[in-house]
């Protein structure tokens, strides 16, 4: 009986460690558009693409934009998930660092040079919808799920 009780105690203890370990693990939370971006603050950015991150849950474009005072600011533009971008016709290979792009989108609420991209226009004139599923289309109308 003593061996069974000890084994039961060990199994229960191991199970508790797994539960506590799971609770202590940080989780990469997915956010809603409204949590981070302001649909009442649209922006158009023209600049030079510096970096592309084709990752889940959102792709990111980084671009250098010259401000009115001549200073260059690197902006982070959140886009949709890579799979959604592929379905819209965008390819990672369409984006070469150094190319000039135009992005429309919505400013981040926290005041950083970050925006949720709505459209991306490439130098050859192709324009893509780059936003995530919660981004407003126009006049504050929500896209909803695709």
Phi, psi and omega in degrees: 000323181298320180295317180295320180294319179295318178296317178298318179295319179295316180296316179297318179296319178296318178299320179295321177299319178297315180298312180295322178296322178294319180293330182276347182285128178294145181245134176278101185281142174270139186247161174273158178305311185296338180289330186241339186237154185250108182292349177269002181234073177289155181215148171240126181242133174240128182185193184256126178294130180248333185197149176231131173244109183262074188228161174268153003275351178224139171282159179226138171246139176241135183217145174271126181238131179275124180280171180301332180270003177093352179284146179263129178239133177272119181260143172257124181246115177281134177239184177287180178292149181308319180297319178294320178296319177299318179296334179273000177099000179276142176234147177305324182288349176288345187247106178252127176307138182101343179283150177273130178228160174237129181237132168252149180181205184227136182294150173289147179288337186275003175082002178280164177283069182226142178215156170267118182286136174259308177229152173233127177249126181271165182302332180278004177094350178294136179238134182236146169281120186251353188289163175280173187297338181265358183289139178294145176282300179199155179050032177079003180288130183278140177290325185070193181279149178271000000 
